[in-house]
């Protein structure tokens, strides 16, 4: 990809609390507005029983708070790496696999991004935490595989991943003037990640940066856990 060409891939940050979508275009903002001109879409689905339809994001929260009868589902990302992902849930009187629930929300992100971009995407870069699951490499890999499977089912032929704290580090690197040793702290809704990385303007265009990543770690604790403890 040249510096004057738009990226072929769509970037999706599917978050526990909020999600964003980006598309790199020279001279334009990368993040795409997803709802009411805002670049975030709350990771929420509300199944409206009265109208027999799913709604997403802020509208989902609005209908739930207005008292519409239905089922509100939040923190969808927390399904990844859990045993629930292999099971179904009851929605609008029917059994819905949890994988399909993830597909519905990520598919909505794809649809809104394509409508805003005026084009379709068959390549995607998905953000992921350092660890979906603590101290269980097999479950962590299964979580990534599940997300990749969902993406391919939605029509993405080329699926790749980027660690969320690494993406944040590279964004920070674009604005520095000298080499720095940086600790990236990413406290999300479901996970908290910590990355120690060496950054510099000279290294910004280098494709392979593995040697600059000095340490990574994460725990399956985030803002949702705080909310739960506060509520209960």
N, C-alpha and C positions, 0 to 999 in steps of 0.2 A: 504494500500500500504506500503510495507517495503522499507527501505532506499536503498535496492539494486535492486529494481524493477522499471522499467520505469512506468510513469503515464499512466493510462488508458484514461485520458481525454486530449483533445487538448485545449490549451488556445488561444483565439483570442482577440486581441485588434483592433477592427474596429474603426479607427480614422477618423476624419474629413479630415485631410490632408494626413496622412500616416497610414498604418496598419501593424501590426506585428503578428506573430504566434509563439507560444511556446509549447514545449513538454518536460517535465521534465524527464531527463535521467541521472542517476548517472554517473559522470565522463565526461559528455558531456555538451556543451553549450545548454541552453534551447531554445534560439531563433533559428528559422529555416530560412535559406537563401531562399528568395522568388523570387528574380530577379537579375540576373547577380552577384550572390554571395553576394548580399546585403540583410540585414535582414528586410528592410522596403520595402513595396510596396505602392507607392502613390495611394491614394484612388480615382482613375481616370479611367473612361471608355471612349474610343473613338470608335464610331460606324463608321467604314470606309465604305463609300457608294460605292466606286469603287470596293472594294473586298467583300462587303456584309458580314462583320464580325466585331465582337467587339474585341478590344485589350485593355490591361490593363496596369496600372502603367507607368513606364518611357517610354515604347514603345508607349503607347497611346499618351503621350505628344510629343514624337519625331515625330510620324506620323502627328499629328496636326500641329506642327511647321514647318514640311517639306511641308505643303500645300496640303496634301491629303484632298479630299472633304469628309465631314462627320460632325458628331456632337460630341463635347467634353462635358463630364459631370463630374463635380468635387463636392467636399463637399457633398457626397452622404449621410453621416450620418445625415446631417441637415434635411433630410426628416423625420426622426423619431420625432414624436410629432407634426408634422405640418399637416395641412389639406390636403396637396398635396398627402400624403401617400395613400389616398383612391381613388386617381384618376390615369389616364393614361397619358402617354406622347407619342409623335410620334417619332418612331425610325425606320429607314430604310423603311419608307413608311407604317409602321404598328403601331397599338396602343399597347403600352407596359405598364402594370401596374407598378407604382413606386415600389411596393413590390417586383415584379419580377426583377426589376433593382437591388435592394439591394441583392436579392438572387443570381443574376449573379455574383456580385463582391465577396460576402462572399463565394459563391460556388467556385470561382477561388482560394481564399485563402485556402479553404479546399483541393481542388485538388492538389495545389502545395505543401502543407504540407504533404499530404499523399504520394505524389511521392517522396519527400525527405526522409520521415520516412520509406518508404517501407511497410506501413501498412495502414489499414483503421481506421477511428475513428468514433464511434457512441456516444461519450460523449464529451461535450464541456463546457468550462467555458468562458463566454463572459464578457469582461470589459464593464463597463458602467459609465457615469458621475454621480455625486451625483444628479443632476437634468438635465434631458433631456429638461424639460420645467419649467420655473420659476413660482412659486406660482400657480401651477395648478396640484394638485396631480393626478387627473383623467387623464389628458393628459400625464403626466409623466408615469403613469402605462400603458397607452395605447402604449406608445413608447416602453417600455420594452416588453410588450406582443407581439407587432409587430415583434421585433427582435427575440423573442423566436419562434414565428410562422415561420419566415423565416428559422431559424436554423433547426427546425423539418422537414420542407419541403425538406431540403437538406440532410436528413437522420440522423441527430443527434437525438437519442432517449432520451438522458439524457441532459437537458439544464439547466445550472445554471449561476448565475451572481456574479461578484465581483466588488465593487466600485473601480474605477481606482486609486484614491489616497490611498485607503487602501492597494492595491497591492503594490504600491510604498513604503508605510510605512514598510510593511513586508520585502521587499527586503532590505531596509536600515537597518532594525533591525538585519539582518543576519550578519552584520559587526560591531556591537557595543559591548562594553565590560561592560557597566553599564546601569542602568535605565536612560532613557531620556524622557523628554516631548517635542514632536516634532510637528512642524507645517509643514504639507505637502501642497505645492502649486503646483497645476497642471494646467498650462495654455496651453490649447489645441487650435485646429483650430476653434472649435465651442463653447466650454464651458470652463469656468475657475472654478476650485474646490479648496476648502480650508478645511483641516481636521486637527484637534488637537487630537493627540493620544499619549497614554503612551506606551513606548516600553522598552523592557529589554531582555537580553539574556535568563533569566529564563523563560520568558513568550513565547519565540519563538515557542516552540513545543505544546503550549496549543491550543486546537482546537477551543474553544469558546472565542472570544476576544471582545465581544460586550461591556463589561464594561470598556475596555481600550480606546474606542472611546469616547472622551469627547465632541466633537462638529464637525459638518460637515455643509458645506454650499457651494452654487455654484451659478453662474450666467450664462445665456446663451449668453456670450460674449467671443470671442476668436480671434485668429489671422486672421481668415477669415474676421471678421468685420473691422479690421485694413486695410487689403488688399483692401476691398471694398471702404472704405473711401479714401484711398490713390489713388485708381484708378479713382474714380468718381470726 
